[in-house]
Amino acid sequence: MVVYWEYAFLENFILDGLLLFLALKCARVRCYPLNLFFAAGIGAAEAVVFPLFTVPAWAAYLIKIAGGVIISLVAVRKAKGKAYLITAAAFFLMTFAFGGLLVAAYSFFGTEYAEGNGFL
């Protein structure tokens, strides 16, 4: 299977940027475009590089959670701890919600899931 890293990077960059923007709006924190751009770039780079390494399942979850915490921290500029916590929580909740919506859409349209290969 051929994966074009630039498309994977761009897709993750856009989705991370959108989720971070919405999380900042939920937390009522001012959005600085440069911070949002940099945070989305970090998230996209993690999404492209992470599959290249073999790690145990428990470590994969810790790495992904740490990545979400880091990009939330980068996206929030000069905010208090409460604003950061709300932004990070909103980012994770919306990530889970949008992931669930995608699974529901795949199920609705009859897309099959093959273990280890994703949706076909």
Backbone torsions as a table, in degrees:
resi	resn	phi	psi	omega
1	MET	NA	133.8	-179.8
2	VAL	-101.1	129.5	176.5
3	VAL	-119.5	126.7	178.0
4	TYR	-91.3	111.0	-171.9
5	TRP	-63.6	-32.0	-177.9
6	GLU	-66.6	-35.1	176.8
7	TYR	-71.3	-40.2	177.6
8	ALA	-64.0	-41.8	178.6
9	PHE	-63.6	-48.0	-177.8
10	LEU	-62.7	-44.2	179.8
11	GLU	-62.2	-46.2	179.4
12	ASN	-68.6	-34.4	176.6
13	PHE	-61.3	-46.8	-179.3
14	ILE	-65.6	-46.3	-178.6
15	LEU	-66.8	-43.1	177.7
16	ASP	-63.7	-42.2	177.7
17	GLY	-61.2	-43.3	178.7
18	LEU	-64.3	-47.3	180.0
19	LEU	-63.3	-40.9	177.9
20	LEU	-66.7	-40.3	177.6
21	PHE	-60.6	-46.4	178.9
22	LEU	-65.0	-37.5	178.3
23	ALA	-65.6	-40.6	176.9
24	LEU	-63.7	-38.4	177.6
25	LYS	-67.6	-38.0	177.2
26	CYS	-64.0	-37.0	-179.4
27	ALA	-82.9	-5.6	-177.8
28	ARG	57.2	43.1	177.3
29	VAL	-105.6	140.4	-180.0
30	ARG	-64.4	135.5	-177.9
31	CYS	-95.5	120.5	175.2
32	TYR	-101.7	117.0	-174.5
33	PRO	-55.2	-38.7	-178.6
34	LEU	-66.0	-42.5	177.4
35	ASN	-64.4	-42.0	179.3
36	LEU	-63.4	-42.6	178.4
37	PHE	-61.7	-46.4	-178.5
38	PHE	-66.3	-42.5	179.8
39	ALA	-64.9	-42.4	178.4
40	ALA	-64.6	-35.7	176.9
41	GLY	-65.4	-39.4	177.2
42	ILE	-64.2	-44.9	179.4
43	GLY	-63.6	-40.0	179.3
44	ALA	-68.4	-39.4	178.0
45	ALA	-64.2	-40.6	177.5
46	GLU	-62.3	-41.9	-179.0
47	ALA	-65.2	-30.5	-179.6
48	VAL	-82.8	-38.7	-175.4
49	VAL	-83.1	-34.5	-173.9
50	PHE	-55.1	-43.8	-178.8
51	PRO	-66.2	-11.9	-179.8
52	LEU	-76.3	-14.4	-177.5
53	PHE	-109.8	148.0	176.0
54	THR	-102.7	115.5	179.1
55	VAL	-131.6	155.8	176.3
56	PRO	-63.6	158.2	-176.5
57	ALA	-58.6	-41.7	-178.5
58	TRP	-64.6	-36.8	178.9
59	ALA	-71.0	-34.7	178.2
60	ALA	-61.7	-42.8	177.9
61	TYR	-63.6	-42.8	179.2
62	LEU	-63.7	-40.6	179.7
63	ILE	-65.3	-43.3	-179.6
64	LYS	-66.3	-40.4	178.1
65	ILE	-66.2	-43.2	178.3
66	ALA	-62.1	-39.0	177.1
67	GLY	-62.1	-42.4	177.7
68	GLY	-64.1	-39.2	177.8
69	VAL	-65.7	-42.4	-178.4
70	ILE	-65.4	-46.3	-177.4
71	ILE	-70.4	-28.7	174.1
72	SER	-66.8	-39.7	178.4
73	LEU	-64.2	-41.6	-180.0
74	VAL	-67.1	-35.4	-177.1
75	ALA	-71.0	-30.4	-179.3
76	VAL	-88.9	126.4	-177.3
77	ARG	-113.6	123.1	174.8
78	LYS	50.9	44.1	178.2
79	ALA	-106.9	164.7	177.6
80	LYS	-79.4	167.4	-176.6
81	GLY	-57.0	-38.3	-178.5
82	LYS	-63.9	-43.5	179.5
83	ALA	-63.8	-38.4	178.3
84	TYR	-65.4	-45.3	-179.8
85	LEU	-62.3	-40.8	178.6
86	ILE	-65.6	-41.8	178.7
87	THR	-62.5	-46.5	-179.9
88	ALA	-63.5	-43.5	179.7
89	ALA	-63.9	-42.3	179.3
90	ALA	-65.6	-38.7	178.2
91	PHE	-61.1	-47.6	-179.8
92	PHE	-66.4	-42.2	-179.8
93	LEU	-63.5	-42.6	179.3
94	MET	-70.4	-32.9	175.5
95	THR	-61.5	-46.8	178.8
96	PHE	-65.5	-40.7	-178.5
97	ALA	-65.1	-46.0	-179.8
98	PHE	-68.0	-34.6	175.0
99	GLY	-63.2	-42.1	176.7
100	GLY	-64.3	-37.7	177.4
101	LEU	-64.6	-38.7	177.8
102	LEU	-65.0	-42.7	177.9
103	VAL	-62.9	-40.8	178.0
104	ALA	-63.8	-40.5	178.9
105	ALA	-65.8	-42.7	177.0
106	TYR	-60.7	-41.6	179.6
107	SER	-65.9	-41.5	-179.0
108	PHE	-62.1	-39.8	-178.5
109	PHE	-89.6	6.1	174.7
110	GLY	75.4	22.2	177.5
111	THR	-74.4	131.1	-176.3
112	GLU	-90.6	151.4	177.2
113	TYR	-110.3	127.1	177.4
114	ALA	-108.5	124.6	-176.8
115	GLU	-54.7	123.7	179.2
116	GLY	85.7	-14.2	-178.6
117	ASN	-112.4	-10.6	-178.6
118	GLY	83.2	-159.3	-178.0
119	PHE	-82.8	137.7	-179.2
120	LEU	-109.3	NA	NA
